[in-house]
């Protein structure tokens, strides 16, 4: 099985973009949909709690996946000279930095 050259660029850009978009979604509460577990019901966008708590996490994941996929597809159409400059380390460096950012954001839970 041959893997196209653009798959490497896509996966690196997807990993970095996903981490960045995810932290933005959490901070700005940009959920594609909300889930109300007590009612076993989904709703479009960010909704207020109805009967019990509301979960935005699934919506943040969906929003991040769509945005990172678009960023990866855009990176796939870059000329080969630019695509070769994409550093492989972005796939692990950016998510590692985002983990540190989340530790900072959630610092009140640790104290």
Backbone as JSON, one array per atom type, in Angstrom:
{
  "sequence": "XXXXXXXXXXXXXXXXXXXXXXXXXXXXXXXXXXXXXXXXXXXXXXXXXXXXXXXXXXXXXXXXXXXXXXXXXXXXXXXXXXXXXXXXXXXXXXXXXXXXXXXXXXXXXXX",
  "N": [[0.84, -1.17, 0.0], [0.63, 2.12, -0.91], [1.36, 5.19, 0.55], [0.23, 8.43, 0.12], [2.31, 11.33, -0.45], [1.3, 13.59, 0.66], [-0.05, 12.78, 2.93], [1.58, 12.72, 5.22], [2.08, 15.46, 5.65], [-0.55, 16.28, 6.05], [-1.19, 14.87, 8.46], [0.61, 15.94, 10.32], [-0.06, 18.69, 10.36], [-2.75, 18.44, 11.05], [-2.59, 17.34, 13.67], [-1.29, 19.41, 15.11], [-3.0, 21.61, 14.62], [-5.43, 20.66, 15.64], [-4.94, 20.52, 18.42], [-4.51, 23.23, 19.02], [-6.94, 24.44, 18.19], [-8.68, 23.09, 19.85], [-8.08, 24.01, 22.46], [-8.84, 26.65, 22.15], [-11.58, 26.32, 21.64], [-12.43, 25.31, 24.11], [-11.84, 27.44, 25.83], [-13.38, 29.56, 24.75], [-15.82, 28.4, 24.61], [-16.88, 27.09, 22.25], [-18.78, 25.08, 21.13], [-19.93, 22.65, 18.88], [-22.23, 21.25, 19.27], [-24.41, 20.49, 22.06], [-24.76, 18.25, 24.84], [-27.22, 16.79, 26.77], [-27.15, 14.86, 29.39], [-28.98, 13.92, 31.34], [-31.41, 14.04, 30.07], [-30.85, 12.61, 27.87], [-30.29, 13.83, 25.36], [-29.38, 15.7, 22.48], [-28.35, 18.96, 21.44], [-28.2, 21.69, 19.15], [-25.34, 23.73, 18.92], [-24.18, 25.86, 21.66], [-25.92, 25.33, 24.55], [-28.04, 26.2, 27.29], [-28.18, 24.61, 30.55], [-30.75, 22.17, 30.9], [-32.35, 20.09, 32.37], [-30.59, 19.22, 34.75], [-27.0, 18.73, 34.43], [-25.13, 20.03, 31.57], [-23.27, 18.88, 28.8], [-20.47, 19.93, 27.08], [-18.25, 18.91, 25.94], [-18.23, 16.92, 23.89], [-19.1, 18.45, 21.73], [-16.99, 20.29, 21.57], [-14.96, 18.6, 20.74], [-15.94, 17.78, 18.24], [-16.02, 20.25, 16.88], [-13.29, 20.92, 16.91], [-12.24, 18.79, 15.44], [-13.36, 19.17, 12.87], [-12.29, 21.71, 12.18], [-9.51, 21.18, 12.31], [-9.28, 19.2, 10.36], [-9.93, 20.67, 8.06], [-7.75, 22.47, 8.09], [-5.65, 20.64, 7.73], [-6.3, 19.62, 5.18], [-6.03, 21.92, 3.64], [-3.3, 22.27, 3.96], [-2.4, 20.11, 2.53], [-2.6, 20.83, -0.13], [-0.59, 22.56, -0.53], [2.33, 23.76, -2.25], [5.02, 21.5, -3.11], [7.52, 22.43, -2.28], [6.95, 24.06, -0.08], [5.59, 22.24, 1.55], [7.58, 20.47, 2.29], [8.9, 21.86, 4.2], [7.48, 21.67, 6.51], [7.75, 20.96, 9.8], [8.32, 17.89, 11.41], [8.21, 17.69, 14.15], [6.18, 19.39, 15.03], [3.9, 17.9, 15.36], [4.08, 16.68, 17.84], [5.11, 18.63, 19.55], [3.4, 20.93, 19.72], [0.91, 19.8, 20.82], [2.02, 19.0, 23.31], [2.72, 21.46, 24.47], [0.18, 22.56, 24.65], [-0.92, 20.87, 26.56], [0.43, 21.77, 28.84], [-0.64, 24.33, 28.92], [-3.3, 23.69, 29.54], [-2.95, 22.63, 32.11], [-2.3, 24.98, 33.42], [-4.7, 26.43, 32.99], [-6.5, 24.88, 34.43], [-5.6, 25.06, 37.0], [-6.81, 25.76, 39.42], [-8.27, 23.53, 40.12], [-6.36, 21.84, 41.03], [-5.4, 22.88, 43.34]],
  "CA": [[0.0, 0.0, 0.0], [1.39, 3.36, -1.01], [0.78, 6.33, 1.24], [0.6, 9.64, -0.62], [3.23, 12.22, 0.24], [0.54, 14.61, 1.38], [-0.57, 12.27, 4.2], [2.47, 13.17, 6.29], [1.81, 16.87, 5.89], [-1.88, 16.35, 6.63], [-1.21, 14.4, 9.84], [1.35, 16.89, 11.17], [-0.87, 19.91, 10.49], [-3.96, 18.07, 11.79], [-2.27, 17.2, 15.1], [-1.01, 20.73, 15.69], [-4.21, 22.45, 14.54], [-6.43, 20.12, 16.56], [-4.62, 20.93, 19.79], [-4.71, 24.67, 19.13], [-8.37, 24.74, 18.08], [-9.36, 22.53, 21.02], [-7.95, 24.91, 23.6], [-9.67, 27.83, 21.84], [-12.98, 25.91, 21.83], [-12.7, 25.2, 25.54], [-11.8, 28.78, 26.43], [-14.47, 30.39, 24.22], [-17.01, 27.55, 24.6], [-17.34, 26.99, 20.86], [-19.21, 23.7, 20.92], [-20.8, 22.44, 17.74], [-23.5, 20.82, 19.85], [-24.41, 20.23, 23.5], [-25.41, 17.0, 25.22], [-27.89, 16.82, 28.07], [-27.2, 13.44, 29.75], [-30.19, 13.57, 32.1], [-32.5, 13.89, 29.11], [-30.33, 11.82, 26.74], [-30.69, 14.68, 24.24], [-28.39, 16.59, 21.89], [-28.88, 20.22, 20.93], [-27.24, 22.4, 18.3], [-24.64, 24.85, 19.52], [-24.06, 25.93, 23.11], [-27.23, 25.5, 25.17], [-28.09, 26.28, 28.75], [-28.65, 23.35, 31.16], [-32.21, 22.03, 30.96], [-32.68, 19.33, 33.58], [-29.31, 18.64, 35.12], [-25.84, 19.35, 33.77], [-24.99, 19.95, 30.12], [-21.9, 18.53, 28.43], [-20.01, 20.58, 25.85], [-17.03, 18.25, 25.52], [-18.44, 16.28, 22.58], [-19.17, 19.53, 20.76], [-15.63, 20.82, 21.4], [-14.21, 17.62, 19.95], [-16.43, 17.85, 16.86], [-15.56, 21.52, 16.31], [-11.85, 20.81, 16.7], [-11.99, 17.83, 14.35], [-13.69, 19.81, 11.59], [-11.32, 22.77, 11.9], [-8.2, 20.59, 12.05], [-9.36, 18.53, 9.06], [-9.82, 21.72, 7.04], [-6.36, 22.95, 8.08], [-4.84, 19.59, 7.12], [-6.57, 19.56, 3.74], [-5.39, 23.1, 3.04], [-1.85, 22.02, 3.93], [-2.12, 19.1, 1.5], [-2.54, 21.43, -1.46], [0.58, 23.43, -0.6], [3.37, 23.28, -3.16], [5.95, 20.56, -2.49], [8.62, 23.15, -1.63], [6.46, 24.48, 1.24], [5.22, 21.07, 2.32], [8.79, 19.87, 2.83], [9.36, 22.67, 5.33], [6.67, 21.4, 7.69], [8.58, 20.21, 10.75], [7.66, 16.73, 11.99], [8.06, 17.92, 15.58], [4.94, 20.11, 15.37], [2.88, 16.92, 15.72], [4.15, 16.39, 19.28], [5.47, 19.82, 20.32], [2.21, 21.76, 19.97], [0.06, 19.17, 21.85], [2.69, 19.03, 24.62], [2.56, 22.82, 24.99], [-1.24, 22.73, 24.99], [-1.14, 20.2, 27.85], [0.89, 22.7, 29.87], [-1.64, 25.39, 28.97], [-4.46, 23.17, 30.27], [-2.59, 22.57, 33.53], [-2.45, 26.35, 33.9], [-6.11, 26.79, 33.0], [-7.19, 24.09, 35.44], [-4.79, 25.11, 38.22], [-7.66, 25.85, 40.61], [-8.7, 22.2, 40.49], [-5.24, 21.14, 41.65], [-5.04, 23.54, 44.61]],
  "C": [[0.88, 1.24, 0.0], [0.63, 4.48, -0.31], [1.19, 7.58, 0.47], [1.48, 10.56, 0.21], [2.49, 13.25, 1.08], [-0.01, 14.1, 2.72], [0.28, 12.71, 5.38], [2.23, 14.62, 6.66], [0.44, 17.03, 6.55], [-1.85, 15.97, 8.11], [-0.48, 15.34, 10.78], [0.5, 18.13, 11.42], [-2.14, 19.6, 11.28], [-3.68, 18.0, 13.28], [-2.04, 18.55, 15.77], [-2.26, 21.6, 15.71], [-5.27, 21.96, 15.51], [-6.19, 20.6, 17.98], [-4.89, 22.42, 19.99], [-6.2, 25.02, 19.12], [-9.11, 24.22, 19.31], [-9.26, 23.47, 22.22], [-8.75, 26.2, 23.37], [-11.15, 27.5, 22.06], [-13.35, 25.82, 23.31], [-12.77, 26.58, 26.18], [-12.98, 29.64, 26.0], [-15.82, 29.67, 24.19], [-17.65, 27.53, 23.22], [-17.71, 25.55, 20.55], [-20.15, 23.63, 19.72], [-22.19, 22.0, 18.19], [-23.3, 20.58, 21.34], [-25.14, 18.91, 23.75], [-25.97, 17.13, 26.63], [-28.06, 15.37, 28.53], [-28.44, 13.03, 30.53], [-31.38, 13.33, 31.18], [-32.14, 13.0, 27.94], [-30.66, 12.54, 25.43], [-29.51, 15.54, 23.79], [-29.07, 17.85, 21.4], [-27.81, 20.94, 20.14], [-26.64, 23.58, 19.05], [-24.54, 24.75, 21.03], [-25.43, 26.22, 23.69], [-27.09, 25.56, 26.68], [-28.54, 24.92, 29.3], [-30.17, 23.32, 31.24], [-32.62, 21.36, 32.27], [-31.43, 18.58, 34.0], [-28.18, 19.3, 34.34], [-25.89, 19.19, 32.25], [-23.52, 19.69, 29.82], [-21.56, 19.18, 27.09], [-18.84, 19.84, 25.22], [-17.15, 17.6, 24.14], [-18.46, 17.33, 21.47], [-17.8, 20.17, 20.51], [-14.8, 19.89, 20.54], [-14.64, 17.69, 18.48], [-15.95, 19.13, 16.18], [-14.08, 21.46, 15.98], [-11.51, 19.88, 15.55], [-12.26, 18.46, 12.99], [-12.66, 20.86, 11.22], [-9.95, 22.2, 11.57], [-8.18, 19.84, 10.72], [-9.25, 19.55, 7.93], [-8.39, 22.25, 6.95], [-5.44, 21.92, 7.43], [-5.05, 19.48, 5.63], [-5.98, 20.76, 3.01], [-3.89, 22.88, 2.93], [-1.48, 21.0, 2.85], [-1.99, 19.7, 0.11], [-1.4, 22.45, -1.57], [1.56, 22.9, -1.63], [4.38, 22.41, -2.4], [7.08, 21.28, -1.76], [8.2, 23.65, -0.24], [6.13, 23.29, 2.13], [6.43, 20.39, 2.94], [9.31, 20.63, 4.04], [8.54, 22.45, 6.59], [7.47, 20.47, 8.6], [7.77, 19.09, 11.39], [7.39, 16.93, 13.48], [6.81, 18.67, 15.98], [3.85, 19.14, 15.84], [2.92, 16.54, 17.2], [4.42, 17.65, 20.11], [4.24, 20.65, 20.68], [1.27, 21.08, 20.98], [0.7, 19.16, 23.23], [2.57, 20.41, 25.26], [1.12, 23.06, 25.41], [-1.56, 22.01, 26.3], [-0.69, 21.09, 29.01], [-0.1, 23.85, 30.02], [-2.87, 24.92, 29.76], [-4.16, 23.01, 31.76], [-2.73, 23.96, 34.14], [-3.92, 26.74, 34.0], [-6.89, 26.09, 34.11], [-6.48, 24.1, 36.79], [-5.64, 25.18, 39.48], [-8.19, 24.49, 41.05], [-7.61, 21.43, 41.22], [-4.88, 21.73, 43.01], [-6.11, 23.33, 45.66]]
}
